[in-house]
């Protein structure tokens, strides 16, 4: 149990005050103060508190400072140093460090805090789409990508970096592969640069595993990467549901269509759909697709060995009126 919890209602100690100062410097929520020693080494606390007071870099070794940047303990802008936010530190920690020693209740609370922050960022754009004001939204290009769309995008990029999936690392609600995030920038220099051909292999492996592909189209945010998503952990998918906008965001641009003559009733598409949009009743010649549920991700089509499913383009809900 963390030191501060064992102290109960006793007088605060110097260690308590140090962790509270750390929380204030990085913007950590109060409920995480007893657990911050799981995120920061003692020397890193010194770095953060020093940076917050403008006392860096001083005599610190260059490799120590660079490690702090990679671990999202510090940020560097030219010759200026500052504490990284706890959001950034949490992400790096979830990626690469064993954090299951934190109780599930604390983990759940931390993910709720993270989701609230994410909704502060994207929520207004989602709300604009939901409320019929898409022209005012900066989120109208976040969409499900078909496998061939994602592949073409990867082959067009000058550099691709393989990262763990931050959503899955944080949420931990499924057993899908984590190292499947294909980014086009390499913040903190921790991703692995891979060839477009290797990226396409990873994309196809993720698709075979039942992971959807999402990303921003170029007109709003510019391409930043391709996420390979599940419905259990994905922050955008969960955010759309949280804001009663799952039918609109991430944007649906395709609808599955089943060719009954080619269908063998194997039910593979029914099993692969993350949202239960396909169903097969007794004596029906083929599965039916609920257009209100289908997200247009294409997993049913890529999993159909008979090529009995096609993905037909459809207008976004606000375009269809």
C-alpha positions, 0 to 999 in steps of 0.5 A: 500500500502506498506510503500516504495511504498507510499514514491515515489521518496523521500529520503530513510528512515531507514525503507527502508534501513532495508528492503533492508538489509533484502532482501540482507540477504535472497536473495529476488528480488528487486521487493519484497522489498516493500512487505517484511513486509508481510513476516517478523515480525519486530522481525524476521527482527532483527533475520535475520539481526543479523544472517547475521552479526553472532550475534545469538543466544545471549540471544534469547529464545529457543522457539523464535529461533525454531519458526523462523526455522519452519517459514523458517526465520532462518536455523540452522546447529549445533550451527550455525545460518543463514538466510533462503533463501527467496525461503524457506520463500515464501514456508512456507508463501504460505502454512500457511499464508494469502497472497492474500493481495499481488496484483496479478501482484506481485504474478505473478512476484514472481512465475516467479522468483520462476520458474526461480530458479526451472529451474536453478536447474532442467533445465540442467537435462531436457535439457539433456533429451530433447537433447538426452543425458539422461545418463547425466541427474539427472532428468531422474527418475522424472516420472508419477506414476500409482495409484498402483505404488504410493500405493505400494511405500507408504506401503513400507516407514517407515515414511510418512508426510502430507504436503500442496502442495507447487506448488498449494499454490504458483500458486493458479491457481485451486481449487483442495485440497492443503494438499495432498503432501506425503513426506518421510522427514519432513523438519523444522518439520512442516508436520503431521506424518501419517500412511501408511494406512492413506496416501493410503486413501489420495492418493485415495482421490486425485486420485478421485479428478483428481490429478496425482501422480508423484515422483522420482524413486529410482535410481537417487534421491532416493524416497523423496515423492509422489506429487499429481499434477494438470496441472495448478500449478505443477512446474515440469509439467510447467517446462517441457512445458517451456523447450519444453520437455513436451513429455519427462519430467516428464517421461512417462512410460505408455500409455492408451489403451481403450477396445471398447467392455467394453466401454459405451461411458460415456466420463468420461475418456475424462473429467478426462484427464488433457491434452486432450489425449482422444477424442470421436467422434460421432458414434465411439465405444469408445474414441481414445487415442493420444499417443503423448499427453498421459502422462501415469498418469492413471487418465482415467483408475482409473476413468473408472467404466467399467474397459475398460482402461488399462495402457500399459508400454512403453519405454521412448522416448529416449529408443525407439529411 
